[in-house]
């Protein structure tokens, strides 16, 4: 029986590497965004508390 063409594992490996890098980058951006949001919320809460204590 005849075998099919050889598989191109080099391109598959490069593609997997590229996709893994893309996933890692997206995860990092998501983490950074959540940290920025947490910092912003904390800052706004701090300002709100400062305003509340000034008005009392």
N, CA, C and O atoms as a CHARMM CRD file, in Angstrom:
* protein
*
  224
    1    1 UNK  N      0.82800  -1.17300   0.00000 PROA 1      0.00000
    2    1 UNK  CA     0.00000   0.00000   0.00000 PROA 1      0.00000
    3    1 UNK  C      0.88300   1.25000   0.00000 PROA 1      0.00000
    4    1 UNK  O      1.95300   1.27600   0.60800 PROA 1      0.00000
    5    2 UNK  N      0.41000   2.27500  -0.69200 PROA 2      0.00000
    6    2 UNK  CA     1.16200   3.52300  -0.77900 PROA 2      0.00000
    7    2 UNK  C      0.83300   4.41100   0.40800 PROA 2      0.00000
    8    2 UNK  O     -0.32100   4.52900   0.82000 PROA 2      0.00000
    9    3 UNK  N      1.85600   5.02400   0.94000 PROA 3      0.00000
   10    3 UNK  CA     1.64200   5.96300   2.03900 PROA 3      0.00000
   11    3 UNK  C      1.32500   7.34100   1.46200 PROA 3      0.00000
   12    3 UNK  O      1.66800   7.64800   0.32000 PROA 3      0.00000
   13    4 UNK  N      0.67300   8.14800   2.26200 PROA 4      0.00000
   14    4 UNK  CA     0.38000   9.51200   1.84700 PROA 4      0.00000
   15    4 UNK  C      1.62200  10.37100   1.97000 PROA 4      0.00000
   16    4 UNK  O      2.68600   9.88200   2.35100 PROA 4      0.00000
   17    5 UNK  N      1.49800  11.61500   1.65900 PROA 5      0.00000
   18    5 UNK  CA     2.66300  12.51500   1.75800 PROA 5      0.00000
   19    5 UNK  C      3.10800  12.66900   3.21500 PROA 5      0.00000
   20    5 UNK  O      2.32400  12.49300   4.14800 PROA 5      0.00000
   21    6 UNK  N      4.37700  12.99800   3.37600 PROA 6      0.00000
   22    6 UNK  CA     4.90600  13.19000   4.72600 PROA 6      0.00000
   23    6 UNK  C      4.20900  14.37400   5.38800 PROA 6      0.00000
   24    6 UNK  O      3.82600  15.34600   4.73600 PROA 6      0.00000
   25    7 UNK  N      4.06000  14.25900   6.68100 PROA 7      0.00000
   26    7 UNK  CA     3.39700  15.34000   7.40700 PROA 7      0.00000
   27    7 UNK  C      4.37800  16.48100   7.64200 PROA 7      0.00000
   28    7 UNK  O      5.56800  16.26700   7.87300 PROA 7      0.00000
   29    8 UNK  N      3.85700  17.67500   7.57600 PROA 8      0.00000
   30    8 UNK  CA     4.68400  18.86200   7.76000 PROA 8      0.00000
   31    8 UNK  C      4.61800  19.26400   9.23300 PROA 8      0.00000
   32    8 UNK  O      3.84900  20.15000   9.60700 PROA 8      0.00000
   33    9 UNK  N      5.42300  18.61300  10.06000 PROA 9      0.00000
   34    9 UNK  CA     5.37500  18.88300  11.50300 PROA 9      0.00000
   35    9 UNK  C      6.09200  20.17200  11.87200 PROA 9      0.00000
   36    9 UNK  O      5.83700  20.73200  12.93800 PROA 9      0.00000
   37   10 UNK  N      6.99000  20.65600  11.00700 PROA 10     0.00000
   38   10 UNK  CA     7.70500  21.89500  11.31200 PROA 10     0.00000
   39   10 UNK  C      6.73300  23.07200  11.36900 PROA 10     0.00000
   40   10 UNK  O      6.75900  23.86100  12.31300 PROA 10     0.00000
   41   11 UNK  N      5.88600  23.18400  10.36500 PROA 11     0.00000
   42   11 UNK  CA     4.92000  24.28900  10.35500 PROA 11     0.00000
   43   11 UNK  C      3.93200  24.16000  11.50500 PROA 11     0.00000
   44   11 UNK  O      3.53000  25.16000  12.09900 PROA 11     0.00000
   45   12 UNK  N      3.54200  22.93000  11.82000 PROA 12     0.00000
   46   12 UNK  CA     2.59500  22.71700  12.91500 PROA 12     0.00000
   47   12 UNK  C      3.21000  23.16800  14.23900 PROA 12     0.00000
   48   12 UNK  O      2.54500  23.79300  15.06400 PROA 12     0.00000
   49   13 UNK  N      4.48600  22.84200  14.42900 PROA 13     0.00000
   50   13 UNK  CA     5.18600  23.24100  15.65600 PROA 13     0.00000
   51   13 UNK  C      5.28300  24.76500  15.74000 PROA 13     0.00000
   52   13 UNK  O      5.08000  25.34200  16.80800 PROA 13     0.00000
   53   14 UNK  N      5.59000  25.41000  14.62600 PROA 14     0.00000
   54   14 UNK  CA     5.69000  26.86800  14.62800 PROA 14     0.00000
   55   14 UNK  C      4.33100  27.49900  14.89600 PROA 14     0.00000
   56   14 UNK  O      4.23200  28.49200  15.61700 PROA 14     0.00000
   57   15 UNK  N      3.30200  26.92800  14.32200 PROA 15     0.00000
   58   15 UNK  CA     1.95900  27.45100  14.51000 PROA 15     0.00000
   59   15 UNK  C      1.53200  27.31000  15.97600 PROA 15     0.00000
   60   15 UNK  O      0.93900  28.22800  16.54300 PROA 15     0.00000
   61   16 UNK  N      1.83100  26.17500  16.57700 PROA 16     0.00000
   62   16 UNK  CA     1.50100  25.94900  17.98500 PROA 16     0.00000
   63   16 UNK  C      2.23900  26.95100  18.86800 PROA 16     0.00000
   64   16 UNK  O      1.66700  27.51100  19.80300 PROA 16     0.00000
   65   17 UNK  N      3.51600  27.16800  18.55600 PROA 17     0.00000
   66   17 UNK  CA     4.31700  28.12700  19.32100 PROA 17     0.00000
   67   17 UNK  C      3.70800  29.53000  19.21900 PROA 17     0.00000
   68   17 UNK  O      3.61600  30.25600  20.20900 PROA 17     0.00000
   69   18 UNK  N      3.29700  29.89000  18.00800 PROA 18     0.00000
   70   18 UNK  CA     2.70500  31.20600  17.78200 PROA 18     0.00000
   71   18 UNK  C      1.39100  31.34900  18.55500 PROA 18     0.00000
   72   18 UNK  O      1.14700  32.37800  19.18500 PROA 18     0.00000
   73   19 UNK  N      0.55600  30.32200  18.50500 PROA 19     0.00000
   74   19 UNK  CA    -0.72000  30.36800  19.22300 PROA 19     0.00000
   75   19 UNK  C     -0.50200  30.44200  20.73100 PROA 19     0.00000
   76   19 UNK  O     -1.22900  31.15300  21.42500 PROA 19     0.00000
   77   20 UNK  N      0.48800  29.71900  21.24500 PROA 20     0.00000
   78   20 UNK  CA     0.78800  29.76700  22.67600 PROA 20     0.00000
   79   20 UNK  C      1.24300  31.16000  23.09400 PROA 20     0.00000
   80   20 UNK  O      0.87000  31.65100  24.15900 PROA 20     0.00000
   81   21 UNK  N      2.05700  31.79600  22.24000 PROA 21     0.00000
   82   21 UNK  CA     2.49800  33.15900  22.54000 PROA 21     0.00000
   83   21 UNK  C      1.30900  34.11400  22.55900 PROA 21     0.00000
   84   21 UNK  O      1.21100  34.99300  23.41600 PROA 21     0.00000
   85   22 UNK  N      0.40700  33.92500  21.59500 PROA 22     0.00000
   86   22 UNK  CA    -0.77600  34.77800  21.51900 PROA 22     0.00000
   87   22 UNK  C     -1.64900  34.61200  22.76100 PROA 22     0.00000
   88   22 UNK  O     -2.12800  35.59600  23.32200 PROA 22     0.00000
   89   23 UNK  N     -1.85500  33.35900  23.19100 PROA 23     0.00000
   90   23 UNK  CA    -2.64900  33.09300  24.39600 PROA 23     0.00000
   91   23 UNK  C     -2.00700  33.73100  25.62100 PROA 23     0.00000
   92   23 UNK  O     -2.69300  34.33500  26.44500 PROA 23     0.00000
   93   24 UNK  N     -0.69000  33.59400  25.73800 PROA 24     0.00000
   94   24 UNK  CA     0.02800  34.15000  26.88700 PROA 24     0.00000
   95   24 UNK  C     -0.10100  35.66900  26.90500 PROA 24     0.00000
   96   24 UNK  O     -0.28800  36.27400  27.96100 PROA 24     0.00000
   97   25 UNK  N      0.00200  36.27600  25.72800 PROA 25     0.00000
   98   25 UNK  CA    -0.10400  37.72900  25.63000 PROA 25     0.00000
   99   25 UNK  C     -1.49500  38.18400  26.04900 PROA 25     0.00000
  100   25 UNK  O     -1.63200  39.15900  26.78700 PROA 25     0.00000
  101   26 UNK  N     -2.52800  37.48700  25.58500 PROA 26     0.00000
  102   26 UNK  CA    -3.89600  37.85200  25.95000 PROA 26     0.00000
  103   26 UNK  C     -4.12500  37.70100  27.44700 PROA 26     0.00000
  104   26 UNK  O     -4.77000  38.55000  28.06400 PROA 26     0.00000
  105   27 UNK  N     -3.60100  36.62400  28.04100 PROA 27     0.00000
  106   27 UNK  CA    -3.74000  36.42700  29.48800 PROA 27     0.00000
  107   27 UNK  C     -3.05100  37.55000  30.25000 PROA 27     0.00000
  108   27 UNK  O     -3.59400  38.06000  31.23000 PROA 27     0.00000
  109   28 UNK  N     -1.86200  37.93600  29.80700 PROA 28     0.00000
  110   28 UNK  CA    -1.10400  39.00000  30.47200 PROA 28     0.00000
  111   28 UNK  C     -1.86500  40.32200  30.38200 PROA 28     0.00000
  112   28 UNK  O     -1.94400  41.06800  31.35800 PROA 28     0.00000
  113   29 UNK  N     -2.42900  40.60800  29.19400 PROA 29     0.00000
  114   29 UNK  CA    -3.18600  41.85200  29.03700 PROA 29     0.00000
  115   29 UNK  C     -4.42000  41.84700  29.92600 PROA 29     0.00000
  116   29 UNK  O     -4.77100  42.87300  30.50800 PROA 29     0.00000
  117   30 UNK  N     -5.07400  40.70800  30.03400 PROA 30     0.00000
  118   30 UNK  CA    -6.26000  40.59000  30.88500 PROA 30     0.00000
  119   30 UNK  C     -5.89000  40.82300  32.34500 PROA 30     0.00000
  120   30 UNK  O     -6.61200  41.50700  33.07100 PROA 30     0.00000
  121   31 UNK  N     -4.76500  40.25400  32.77400 PROA 31     0.00000
  122   31 UNK  CA    -4.30500  40.42800  34.15400 PROA 31     0.00000
  123   31 UNK  C     -3.97200  41.88600  34.43700 PROA 31     0.00000
  124   31 UNK  O     -4.34200  42.41900  35.48400 PROA 31     0.00000
  125   32 UNK  N     -3.26600  42.54000  33.49500 PROA 32     0.00000
  126   32 UNK  CA    -2.90100  43.94200  33.67400 PROA 32     0.00000
  127   32 UNK  C     -4.14300  44.82500  33.74100 PROA 32     0.00000
  128   32 UNK  O     -4.20800  45.76000  34.53900 PROA 32     0.00000
  129   33 UNK  N     -5.12700  44.52100  32.89800 PROA 33     0.00000
  130   33 UNK  CA    -6.36000  45.30100  32.88900 PROA 33     0.00000
  131   33 UNK  C     -7.07900  45.17500  34.22400 PROA 33     0.00000
  132   33 UNK  O     -7.56300  46.16700  34.76800 PROA 33     0.00000
  133   34 UNK  N     -7.15000  43.95800  34.75200 PROA 34     0.00000
  134   34 UNK  CA    -7.83400  43.76400  36.03500 PROA 34     0.00000
  135   34 UNK  C     -7.09300  44.47800  37.16000 PROA 34     0.00000
  136   34 UNK  O     -7.72600  45.02800  38.06100 PROA 34     0.00000
  137   35 UNK  N     -5.75000  44.47800  37.12000 PROA 35     0.00000
  138   35 UNK  CA    -4.98300  45.19000  38.14700 PROA 35     0.00000
  139   35 UNK  C     -5.22100  46.70100  38.06700 PROA 35     0.00000
  140   35 UNK  O     -5.35200  47.37100  39.09100 PROA 35     0.00000
  141   36 UNK  N     -5.27700  47.22900  36.83500 PROA 36     0.00000
  142   36 UNK  CA    -5.55200  48.65400  36.66300 PROA 36     0.00000
  143   36 UNK  C     -6.93600  49.00300  37.20400 PROA 36     0.00000
  144   36 UNK  O     -7.11700  50.02300  37.86900 PROA 36     0.00000
  145   37 UNK  N     -7.91000  48.14000  36.90800 PROA 37     0.00000
  146   37 UNK  CA    -9.26800  48.38800  37.40200 PROA 37     0.00000
  147   37 UNK  C     -9.32300  48.34700  38.92200 PROA 37     0.00000
  148   37 UNK  O     -9.97400  49.18600  39.54500 PROA 37     0.00000
  149   38 UNK  N     -8.63700  47.36700  39.52600 PROA 38     0.00000
  150   38 UNK  CA    -8.61300  47.27700  40.98800 PROA 38     0.00000
  151   38 UNK  C     -8.00800  48.53300  41.59000 PROA 38     0.00000
  152   38 UNK  O     -8.51900  49.06200  42.57700 PROA 38     0.00000
  153   39 UNK  N     -6.91300  49.01400  40.99400 PROA 39     0.00000
  154   39 UNK  CA    -6.25400  50.22200  41.50100 PROA 39     0.00000
  155   39 UNK  C     -7.18300  51.42500  41.36400 PROA 39     0.00000
  156   39 UNK  O     -7.26500  52.26100  42.26400 PROA 39     0.00000
  157   40 UNK  N     -7.88000  51.50600  40.23300 PROA 40     0.00000
  158   40 UNK  CA    -8.79000  52.62400  40.01300 PROA 40     0.00000
  159   40 UNK  C     -9.95000  52.59800  41.00100 PROA 40     0.00000
  160   40 UNK  O    -10.33100  53.63700  41.54000 PROA 40     0.00000
  161   41 UNK  N    -10.50900  51.42500  41.23700 PROA 41     0.00000
  162   41 UNK  CA   -11.61500  51.28700  42.18800 PROA 41     0.00000
  163   41 UNK  C    -11.14400  51.65600  43.58900 PROA 41     0.00000
  164   41 UNK  O    -11.85000  52.34600  44.32300 PROA 41     0.00000
  165   42 UNK  N     -9.96300  51.20100  43.95600 PROA 42     0.00000
  166   42 UNK  CA    -9.42600  51.52600  45.28300 PROA 42     0.00000
  167   42 UNK  C     -9.23100  53.03500  45.42500 PROA 42     0.00000
  168   42 UNK  O     -9.53400  53.61300  46.46800 PROA 42     0.00000
  169   43 UNK  N     -8.72400  53.66200  44.36900 PROA 43     0.00000
  170   43 UNK  CA    -8.49700  55.11000  44.40100 PROA 43     0.00000
  171   43 UNK  C     -9.81600  55.86400  44.52800 PROA 43     0.00000
  172   43 UNK  O     -9.93000  56.81900  45.29500 PROA 43     0.00000
  173   44 UNK  N    -10.81300  55.41600  43.76000 PROA 44     0.00000
  174   44 UNK  CA   -12.11900  56.08100  43.82000 PROA 44     0.00000
  175   44 UNK  C    -12.76600  55.89500  45.20100 PROA 44     0.00000
  176   44 UNK  O    -13.37800  56.82400  45.72800 PROA 44     0.00000
  177   45 UNK  N    -12.63200  54.70900  45.77900 PROA 45     0.00000
  178   45 UNK  CA   -13.17400  54.46200  47.11500 PROA 45     0.00000
  179   45 UNK  C    -12.47900  55.34400  48.14900 PROA 45     0.00000
  180   45 UNK  O    -13.11100  55.86600  49.06700 PROA 45     0.00000
  181   46 UNK  N    -11.17500  55.49700  47.98200 PROA 46     0.00000
  182   46 UNK  CA   -10.40800  56.33200  48.91000 PROA 46     0.00000
  183   46 UNK  C    -10.87100  57.78600  48.81400 PROA 46     0.00000
  184   46 UNK  O    -11.04600  58.45500  49.83300 PROA 46     0.00000
  185   47 UNK  N    -11.06700  58.27000  47.58800 PROA 47     0.00000
  186   47 UNK  CA   -11.54000  59.64400  47.40100 PROA 47     0.00000
  187   47 UNK  C    -12.93800  59.81000  47.97500 PROA 47     0.00000
  188   47 UNK  O    -13.24600  60.82400  48.60200 PROA 47     0.00000
  189   48 UNK  N    -13.78800  58.80200  47.75600 PROA 48     0.00000
  190   48 UNK  CA   -15.16100  58.84700  48.27200 PROA 48     0.00000
  191   48 UNK  C    -15.14500  58.91200  49.79500 PROA 48     0.00000
  192   48 UNK  O    -15.88400  59.68900  50.39900 PROA 48     0.00000
  193   49 UNK  N    -14.29900  58.09200  50.40700 PROA 49     0.00000
  194   49 UNK  CA   -14.18200  58.09400  51.87800 PROA 49     0.00000
  195   49 UNK  C    -13.66700  59.42500  52.38500 PROA 49     0.00000
  196   49 UNK  O    -14.12900  59.91600  53.41500 PROA 49     0.00000
  197   50 UNK  N    -12.71400  60.01600  51.67500 PROA 50     0.00000
  198   50 UNK  CA   -12.15400  61.30200  52.07600 PROA 50     0.00000
  199   50 UNK  C    -13.22200  62.38100  51.96200 PROA 50     0.00000
  200   50 UNK  O    -13.31400  63.24100  52.83700 PROA 50     0.00000
  201   51 UNK  N    -14.03000  62.35600  50.90900 PROA 51     0.00000
  202   51 UNK  CA   -15.09500  63.33500  50.74700 PROA 51     0.00000
  203   51 UNK  C    -16.17900  63.17100  51.80200 PROA 51     0.00000
  204   51 UNK  O    -16.71700  64.15900  52.30200 PROA 51     0.00000
  205   52 UNK  N    -16.50200  61.92400  52.14300 PROA 52     0.00000
  206   52 UNK  CA   -17.51700  61.65500  53.15400 PROA 52     0.00000
  207   52 UNK  C    -17.06900  62.16700  54.52600 PROA 52     0.00000
  208   52 UNK  O    -17.86900  62.73100  55.27100 PROA 52     0.00000
  209   53 UNK  N    -15.80700  61.97300  54.85200 PROA 53     0.00000
  210   53 UNK  CA   -15.31200  62.41000  56.15600 PROA 53     0.00000
  211   53 UNK  C    -15.19500  63.92900  56.22700 PROA 53     0.00000
  212   53 UNK  O    -15.32600  64.51100  57.30400 PROA 53     0.00000
  213   54 UNK  N    -14.94700  64.58000  55.07500 PROA 54     0.00000
  214   54 UNK  CA   -14.86300  66.03800  55.05900 PROA 54     0.00000
  215   54 UNK  C    -16.24700  66.66900  55.24300 PROA 54     0.00000
  216   54 UNK  O    -16.36800  67.70700  55.89300 PROA 54     0.00000
  217   55 UNK  N    -17.27700  66.05900  54.68400 PROA 55     0.00000
  218   55 UNK  CA   -18.60300  66.64500  54.74200 PROA 55     0.00000
  219   55 UNK  C    -19.30000  66.41100  56.08500 PROA 55     0.00000
  220   55 UNK  O    -20.30400  67.06200  56.37500 PROA 55     0.00000
  221   56 UNK  N    -18.79100  65.50500  56.89900 PROA 56     0.00000
  222   56 UNK  CA   -19.43100  65.21400  58.19400 PROA 56     0.00000
  223   56 UNK  C    -19.09300  66.22000  59.23200 PROA 56     0.00000
  224   56 UNK  O    -19.55300  66.11200  60.36800 PROA 56     0.00000
